[in-house]
Amino acid sequence: MATKKVTVTIPEDLLDEIRADAAERGLSAYVAEALRSKRDRDRLLELVDWLQEEHGPVTDDERAAAFEELEDLDAEHERRRTTRGPNAGEAA
């Protein structure tokens, strides 16, 4: 993948925290990952806006049902993780 060097200005205290968190993977990789995450969140928000324009806002009941389903999925994932062990699913 091609890369390009850029200059950005970051508050000094934030940079100190980022450098500590970035450690082994490096500052550039950390910043690139953060920017990808921000871009992805922005795209999701655009999708949410479009969906709400097309279908109306999500109701409280729909939101509650979605959270309940997520909790069920999390519980199932945890059940499978603890049942199959930490290396389950890895290629031999």
Secondary structure, 3 states (H helix, E strand, C coil): CCCCCCCCCCCHHHHHHHHHHHHHHCHHHHHHHHHHHHHHHHHHHHHHHHHHHHHCCCCHHHHHHHHHHHHHHHHHHHHHHHHHCCCCCCCC
